[in-house]
Amino acid sequence: MSQQALKQELVDAIRMLERAEYIDHNGHCSARRDANSFYINSGASVRGTLNVEDIVAVDLEGKPLEGSNVKPPLEFPIHAEVYRVRPKLNAVFHTHPQWSTYLTMTGVKQKVVYAQASLLGDMPVMDSPMSVNTKEMGEKMVAIMGENPVVMLKAHGVVAAGESILECFAYAAYVEENARRQYMAMQIGEPYVFSDAEQEACRLKLRTQSLFKKTWDHYRSKIG
């Protein structure tokens, strides 16, 4: 994939997340450029009208590259520290979704109530609502995240990571859909939680590129 195509895919992902109300004026998403740099939407960009000119290349210290003076979001360490520690991952999304945030605001842990959530690991929670805008905070977040594809930020949002933009997008969508179902079911009673055996069976069937693409295409159809 060319660098221009990679940036366009990132733009599409951000616009899809904004349309779904998974990010707001402060959400940001990135894609690895090489071992020591990544593409990310600029801090000042309008997420709902994003285009490739709003994507900036920065190194792991947040320094703009490619002759640009456009600044990344203040929370670029979220992305930099994931890329620094987990070399197989090539996309990182920081979202501000409502349902997942409602659960962390009240100390309710997400459980696997939706088949696709079986792919999300333990869904650990970073017990701080503060902005992850320093290397030290990024390191703390990555340590809590471990080998999981998502980490929850208490009363703040979600960080998802994947080997591709497509995979990362699917995880960002799955974690919020799981939270929505859990939250809504809790208004009626105790939600059914998938057993360990059921989760393993789901993982064997659902971790496929074709199903990630199906999720992508569903959201892509909503932005025209």
HELIX and SHEET records of a PDB file:
HELIX    1   1 GLN A    3  ARG A   19  1                                  17    
HELIX    2   2 ARG A   47  THR A   49  5                                   3    
HELIX    3   3 VAL A   52  ASP A   54  5                                   3    
HELIX    4   4 PHE A   76  VAL A   85  1                                  10    
HELIX    5   5 GLN A   98  MET A  105  1                                   8    
HELIX    6   6 ALA A  115  LEU A  119  5                                   5    
HELIX    7   7 LYS A  135  MET A  145  1                                  11    
HELIX    8   8 ILE A  165  MET A  186  1                                  22    
HELIX    9   9 ASP A  196  LEU A  206  1                                  11    
HELIX   10  10 GLN A  209  ARG A  220  1                                  12    
SHEET    1   A 7 ILE A  55  ASP A  59  0                                        
SHEET    2   A 7 SER A  37  ASN A  41 -1                                        
SHEET    3   A 7 HIS A  28  ASP A  34 -1                                        
SHEET    4   A 7 ALA A  91  THR A  95 -1                                        
SHEET    5   A 7 GLY A 157  GLY A 162 -1                                        
SHEET    6   A 7 VAL A 150  LEU A 153 -1                                        
SHEET    7   A 7 VAL A 125  MET A 126  1                                        
END                                                                             
